[in-house]
């Protein structure tokens, strides 16, 4: 279960059936085998298992269809304080009773993980899931939201906050990494352990548009790609952090994962909501100062 798999899955099936109708003499199975390897390493699993002590600000959002149903991985979130977290707006579109936050662990079986219910959410006022470009592709602009918890998190070595960036000028774009709870293969396998990847490359807007559908990427997003084309965040990593070092060595939150192409195989860039552009909005919603102080 994840936020966008049902959308991408339907689009992909439509393309397959259309192609099969045109190419009647070619087996669809052969086509799919050529397009999709048996086991694609996707998401942040292309990197490494993460120790929560290195990423204590990363939390997991779980979802269920209705009360009484089992909880499943849904999105990732970033801890700003004991009661405030940041994620993308699309992760919070269902009733809050069917969402919860888990923090303070890197292994899902950890009995000491902290589980919290959500008291309130605040999506960016200009987020519109239905907003599309001329090619009818969804544009996840202003995809950002603040979560407020009913009960504060207990901070310690495995659970704490990270400052959000207020200025891109103070960030070393060669010192960035990503983390999340997204799927780890083409079968939709959910990870038992938090995943991360380092040495992530930040592209300019023009470089990104050359690699992707030009109108898909918007100016309020950071374009990210793995230099070796092997690592890519995937379904379930949505809302997860892109963290970078400032010129004085401080780790700051520079972006949260917004969207990826359906393949999740590392060949195309992904988009992160550009946190410095929303620093004033975050401050108004949380009363938490970013870094460096404005």
Secondary structure, DSSP 8 states (H G I E B T S, - for coil): --SSHHHHHHHHHHHHHHHHHH-TTS-HHHHHHHHS-SS-B-GGGGSEE--GGG-TTEEEEEE-SSTTS--EEEEEEEESSSSEEEE-GGGG-S-GGGEEEEES-SBTT-TT-EEEEEEEEEE-TT--TT-B-TTS-B--TT--EEEEESS----BTTB----BBS-GGGEEEEEEEEEE--B-BTT--B-SB-EEEESEEEE-HHHHHHHS-TTTS-TTEEEEEETTS-----TT-TT-EEEEEETTS-EEEEEEEEE--TT-SSSS-EEEEEGGGGHHHHHHHH----BS--
